[in-house]
Amino acid sequence: MNLFAEIEADVRAALVALQEQGKLADGLDISRLTVEPPRDPAHGDMATNAAMVLAKAAGVNPRDLAALLVAELLKSDRIEAAEIAGPGFVNLRLDKSAWHQLVPHILTAGLAYGDGTGGAKVNVEYVSANPTGPMHVGHARGAVVGDVLARLLEKTGSDVLREYYINDAGSQVDVLARSALLRMREAQGEDIGAIPEGLYPGDYLVPVGQKLAAMELPDAPDAQLQAAKSVALPMMMDMIRDDLAVLGVKHDYFLSEQSLHDDGSVDKALDELSAKGLIYQGVLEPPKGKEPPPDWEPSPQTLFKSTDFGDDSDRALKKSDGSWTYFAPDIACHFNKYQRGYAQMIDVWGADHIGYIKRMQSAVTAITDGAAQLEVKVCNLVKLMRGGEPVKMSKRSGSFITLREVVEEVGKDAVRFMMLTRKNDAPLDFDFDVVKEQSRDNPVFYVQYAHARIFSVLRNAKEQGVAVEDATLAAAPLTTLTHDAELTLIRLLGTYPRMLLAAAQAREPHRVAFYLLELAAAFHALWNLGKEEVNLRFIQEEDEAGTLARLALIRATAITLASGFDVIGVTPQDELR
């Protein structure tokens, strides 16, 4: 039940009625019609722009059209008041019974409350870190944003594939192999001293070296390097999967960059672009006033006409020596997604890749003839703090705090929730001390506490002989729920399906965390009022009907909190110690 969608349907039905009455022209485009919460709750429960977006095409003054719409909408039993605001907006106030109906619906739907249907087929790629070491906290943010976005899209009805693109080709893999061979010599008893600059220093490579030491490797240096790669890469990916698992993050599909070279996919992508006349040999001018990018050189290269698709410059696919740039396999990767049936692609990248967005979107548009769309969500930096002071170093990684270290200290739920307390492209401070606090300053605790409080009330009610099963509560008489704080909570519950859909359409998973904070605040406010006003306490010994109604309300609140927790991958707590 999406009450906002239902009222929007009522508005559309009212417009059809006006057309049938000859008061409104036929054939009007109603695609821009919306029903949403007003900016100021004092103006009503919902507001529609219908008169504003239709007036010009209908040849009617917006306020005059709004007046016609108001008269038609007031025929509905669930609309208590409709008023014209400003140049032609219509503010609606629903009858309390319309809100009351939400509670039994939520109790019946359970965690399926807010589920959508009929969404698109979507490929969401996230993390895709180089397989050269453990996950760090920056990866954690991208992992959470990507994972929650995938969950959100599934919740609202989309068919989602979670993808990891393994960057297992390139110079960083050679560095990994050389680092592993150094650790092999260490395992064989050699004193290797300090790790040379340019190699990976972390202790996580010790087991790789030990495994190599137990093997019979070829004598030729190149063959040794390949052998080291064949051992190190799978071990690194196993470590990455394990790191992500402790965060509750999973992927459905892993695509290897090296496989795209090996099976000819990179060549085929270039051939596809060549057939479209989008490849040429040329020399790019260096960017004015900027440091040239790594793939620039003052020699003829194989170039892609990305400027034809909105990019700032054409881009190199092949260097003058015949080797591929990193751009070429990335095109092949996204073409591969399209060939697997994904016309909608969402990539979650780190802030250091922001300059790469236009060229990648240009390439996807070009190679699919505009049939596919690539969206990119950029995750900004995470600053780890402890008591307001930066935390930087880790023995295990050699340079940074690992994802696993953060999860082990504060827990998966805390990490996931905190990564959503800012929009993905905004910087984020993660303070260990704040996350461990049991106070309102800790958003994780604040929301979990609301859920635990509700369960404490339900346990107390059950101990007093009150039936608290969902089926019983769904049949409770709700007309006693008339206090502003109770109605505020119900109205907020009613916005949940709309919030989910809006968050999915905007690709903004942080909205779910923000909503949970708002819902928790509304519940805590009602709880605190019960301390001051006896008639608002959840359990009333002399008022069975009122008790059941309030228990139904808070149980519906717990279900909605749990549903939201499920979307963001956090485990709801029934009790906090």
ABEGO torsion letter per residue (X at the ends): XBAAAAAAAAAAAAAAAAAAAGABBBGBBAAABBBBBBABAAAEABBBAAAAAAAAAAGBBAAAAAAAAAAAAAABAABABBBBBEAGBBBBBBBAAAAAAAAAAAAAAEAABGBBBGBBBBBBBBGGBBBAEBBBAAAAAAAAAAAAAAAAAAAAGBBBBBBBBBBABEAAAAAAAAAAAAAAAAAAGBBAEBBBBGBBABAAAAAAAAAAAABBBBABAAAAAAAAAAAAAAAAAAAAAAAAAAAGBBBABBBBAAAAAAAGAAAAAAAAAAAAGABBBBBBBBBBGBBBBAABBABBBBBBBAAAAGBABBBBABBAAGBBBAAAAAAAAAAAAAAAGBABBBBBBBAAAAAAAAAAAAAAAAAAGGABBBBBBBBBBBBBBBGGBBBABBAAAGABBBAAAAAAAAEAAAAAAAAAABBAABBBBBBAAAAABBBAABAAAAAAAAAAAAAAAAAAAAAAGBBABAAAAAABBAAABABAAAAAAAAAAAAAAAAAAAAAAAGBAAAAAAAAAAAAAAAAAAAAAAAABAAABABBAABAAAAAAAAAAAAAAAAAAAAAAAAAGBBBBABBX
